[in-house]
Amino acid sequence: MTLSVRSLLAGAAAGALLLSGAAEAQEKHKIFLSMSYIGNDWQAEAANMVKAMAAHPSLADKVDLQVQVSGPNAQRQIQQINAMVQSGANAIVVFPISPTALNQVVKNACDKGVVVFAYDAEITEPCAYNVHIDQEEAGRVTAEWLVEKLGGKGDIVAVTGVPGTSVDDLRTKAAKEVFAKHPDIHIVAEAVGMWSQAVARTELAKITATRNWDEIDGLWMQAGCFTANAMQLEAGKTPEQLLPCAGEGANGGRIQMLPVGTEVEGAAIPYAPLGAPRISYASPPYSGGLALKLAVEVLEGKEVPKTTILPLPVVTNDTVKLCQEGTWEEMKAGCNVFQPSLVSNPGWFASIFSAATPEIGLNAALVGQPEG
């Protein structure tokens, strides 16, 4: 009898624990990551940082993260977001393919109590939260640098990003407004680069098939300065002859900015210090991870601004600084480019540090693992 009672009590206790565990599991916030275009290094890196944020000990017991990719198709992204809402999403973190095309589906989601955060690219529906840099500032600052570097005159090539996104539209608009103020600056060729080193190479090859590098004075590129430098070296230019390039924060491009002779590990031409004339900027890929963190804060009842403008990370030849090990402490101290032995992909984006996201660092960006 005693054994039977004890068995019943033990069974009841075990059942209670199971119920408690189930309740805790049910209390997790169901959050979706909705990605549109993923065909470049930045998008993959940003997705890694979102996943790492969700896996950090501070959030792992709170977040059930699911990832969906629509491709560069607004209608498909709309359909996927509708399905997320119907499946019980508490929040959706989204890289929107368009600033306006998703407005109605986002409003419908908000009306059903779903928290929607856009990162890097913008959603104009008022109920959405947005986390991004000032994209117009990015276009303006880089264009002004190029104009100054060229002494206010010259023929330039422009390579833009993913068409239709607010990121591409705003950067390109702001840059062209700067160039328009200088009648001796001429955009002699323009191409869509999709924020991809590979696409940039294809498009530059088309341009230089009819206009050789000696007929170009400068480059304004949303992504591809690393590749442009490599192509010039392949065409016989010396490091001293490389064209000034205003462009993205890819690690390879920043390594090329370091003075010739700088000791780096695992580097070979063109992924080597060249003293290349550059201004390097980036939409920081940690923006998605921060959006997820803020979405959880909203779900927990905290006040969060509708728009979070991130600092624009700008690096020039005077401010480029090599990270030896890629630790959080090093990045906090101001290093902004990583050893090639740490980051083998030259197209990988180096602007990963933010004091607002201590949960995610180098391993988050590389392989989706949070800080300890």
N, C-alpha and C positions, 0 to 999 in steps of 0.2 A: 504493500500500500504506500509506504513511504517513498519507495523507488518510483512508483507510478506518479505520485504527486510531484516528486522532484523532476521527473521526466516532463510532466505537463508544464511545470514552471519554466524549465529550460526551453521547452518548445515555444512557450509564450514569449519568453525573452528574445529568443532567436527571431521569432516572427516580428516582434516589435522593432528589432534592429533592422530587419529587412524593410519594414514599412518606413522606418526613419530614413534609411538609405534611399529608398525610392522617392520619398518626399524631398530629400535634399537634391536628388537628381532632377526632379521636376522643377525645383526652384532655380535651376540654371536659366540664364537668359538665352533664348534662342536667337542667335544673331547670324545674319547672312552677309557674306562678302560678294557683292555683285560687280564683276569685272567686265569691261567691254573689250577694247583692243588689248591683246597681250603679246603682240609680236615684237617686243623689244626688251632690252635688259632692265629698263626702269620698272616696267610693269611687273616682271617676275620678282624683282628685288622688293618692290613695295608689298606684293602679296606675301613674300617671306616674312616681312616685318609685321604685317597684320597677324599672321599665324603665330609668330613668336610672342606677340603681345597677348594673344588669347591663351597661350601656353604658360605664361609667366605665373609663378605661384600666387601672386596677388589676384589673378583673374581666372586661373584654371578651374576653380571650383564654382565660378560664377557664370562662365560663358560656354555655351555649346555653339561652336563656329562651324558653319557650312559654307562652302565656296562654289559659286557658279560663274561660268564665263559665257557671255553672249556673243563675243566677237564685235566687229565694228558695224553693228546692226541695231539701230534704235528700237525697231519693232520687236526684235527678239529680246532685248533687254527689258522692254515694257512687259512682255509676256512673262518673263522670268520673275520680275518683281511682283507682278500680280500673283503668281504661284507662291512666292515666298510669303506674302501676306495671308493667302488662303491656308497655308500650312502652319500658321501660328507664329510668325516672326514677331519678336519683340522689338528688334532693331535691324536696320539694313545699312551697311557701310558700302558705299558705291563709288566707283569711278565712272562717271556718266559720259556716254559717248556724245551727248549734246547738252548744252546748258538749258534748253527749253523743251526738247522733245519728251522728256520724262515728267514734265510738270504735273500732268493730270494724274498719272499713276502714283506719283509721289504724294499728291494731295489726298488721293483715295487712301493711301497707306496711313498718312497722318490722321485722317478722319477715323481710322480704326484703331488708333492708339499706338501705331508703329513709329518708332523714332528713326529718322532717316538722316544719315551723315554722308555728305559727299567729300571726297578728298582729292586734292590737286586740281581737278577740273570742277567746275561750278554747276550747281542747280539753282535756277532763279525762282522756283516756287518758294514763297515766303516761309512755309512751315519747315523747310529743310534746313539743316545745319551745314555749314561749309567750312572746310579746313584747307587753306592753300596759301601760297605766296601771293604777292601782288604781281600778277603776270604782266601787266603793263609796265611796271617798274623794270621787270626783267628785260623786256624788249627795249625799253628806252635806254637803260644803263649800258647795255651791251652795244647798242647802235652808237651811242655817244662815244664810247671808248674807241670803236672802230673808226669813226669819223676823225677823232683826234689823232689816232695812230697814223692815219693816212694824210694828215695835214689838210683835211677838208676837201680832198679831190681824189678821184680814182674810180676804177671799174670794179664792181664787187659782184659776187655770186651769193644768192640767198637760198638756203635750204630750210624749208619749214617743217612742221610736225604733222600730227594727225588731223586732217581736215574736219571741220565741224565742231571740234572741241573748243571750249572756252580758252583753254591754255594756248592753243595754236592761234586762234583768232586774235586774242588780246596781245600776245607777244608780237605777232607779225604786224598788226595795226600800229602799235606803238613804235616799233622799229622804223617802219616806213614813214611815219610822221617825222621822225628825226632826220632820215635821209632826205626827205622832201625839202627840208630847210637848207639844204646844201646843194645848190644846183650843179656843182662839179662832181658830186657823187652820183654814179649811175649804176643801177642794178642791171647788169647785162645778161644775166641768166638767173632763173628761179626754178626750183624743183621741190616736190613734196618728198620729204625724207622719212616720214612715219616714225621719227625718234629712234631710228635704227641705224647702226653703223653699216650694216650690210646694204640697206636700201640707199644710204648716202653714197656708198661706193658706186653702186649701179648708176645713180643719177649723175654723180660727178664724172663718171666715165663717159656718159652721153655728152655732157657739156664740154669736156676737154677733148672730145673727138673732133669738134669743130672750132674750138677756141683753146689754144694751148695755155699752159700755166703762166707763161710770160706775159700773156695778155690780160691777166687777172691781177688786181692789186690787193684785194682783201676778201675775206669770207665772213658771212654772218650765217650761222648754222644753229638750229635748235638741237641737233645732234649730228656729230660727224667730224669734228675738228681732228680727232685722233686719226681717223681714216684719211682725211684730206692731207695731213702731214705725211702719212705713210705713202700716199700716192705721189706726192711731190718728190719724196726721196727716191721712189721707184723710177720717176721720170728724170732723175739725175741731179736734182737740186741738192745743195749742201744744207746742213742745219741752219747756217747763217742766212740762207736764201728763202727760208720758209715764210709763207705769207701770214700776216696777222690774221688771227681767227677769233671771232667772238662766238662762243658756243658753250656746249653742255659741260656738266661736271663729271664726265667719265674719268675713271681712274687713269686710264692710259693717256688721255689728253693732259692730265695734270702731271703725270710722270714726265711727259715730254716738255713741260714747262720748266722743270728743274734745270739749273745750270749744267752745261756740259761738264762731265767729270764728277758729278755727284755720285757717290757710291750707293747703289741699290742692289738688292738681291734678286736673282732670277730674271734679270732684264736682258733683252737683246733688241737691236734695232728692228722695228720702229718703237718698241715698248721700252724706251730708254730715255734718260735725260738728254734733251736736245737744245734747251734754251729757247724753245719755240715761243714766239710772241703771242700771248693769249690773254683773254679774260674768260674765266670759267665760272659758270653759274649753274644752278640746278633747282628744279622743284625737288625738295628733299624727299626721298622715298619713305622716310619715317612718318609722313603725313597720314598714311592709312592706319598705321598703328596708333597714332595719337587720336585719330577719329574714333577708332574702336574703344579706346580708353575713355574718351569723353562720352561716347554713347552709353557706356555702362554707368557713368556718373549721372547722366540724365535719367536712366532707368531707376537709379537709386534715389531720385528726388533732388539731386543737386542742381544748382543754377549754372548753366553753361551759355556763353555768348552764342548767338546764332551764327556769327562769322568769326573765325579765328584766323588772323593773318600771321603767317609765319615769317621770321626774318629771312631775307633773301641772302643765301650764301654765295658770296662773290669772292673769287680768288684770282689774283693777278700774279705775274712773275715776281713781284715784290713780296707777296704774302703767301705763296705756296710753301707748305711745310710738311715734311715727310714724317709719317707715323712709322716707327720702327717695329712695334709689336701690335698696334691696333687696339690697345687697351682703352677702357673708358676714361681713365685718368689722362692718358695721352691726348685723346680727342678733346677732353675738357680743357686741356692746356693749349689747344689751338691747332693741332696737326690736322691736315685736310687732304692728304693723299697717302695711299697705302703701298707698302712694298709689293712689287710684282710677285714675290714669293708667297705673299699672303693672299693676294687677289690676282689670279691667273688671267681673268677675263678683262681685257683693256676697256671694254664697253660698259663695265660695271660702274655704277654711280657712287661717288665717294662722299657725298654730303649726307651722312647718316646720323650725325650727332645732334642731339637736342637735350638741353637740361630738363625739358618737360617729359622726356621718355627714357628715364634711366633703366627701364625694363628691357630695352632692346639696343643692341650694339652691333659689333662686327659679325658675330656668329648669327645674329638674327637676319641681317641682310644677306649673308652668304647661304645659310642653310636652314633658316627658320627656327633657330634655337634662341630662347631668351637668355638674358643675363641671369647669373645665379641668384 
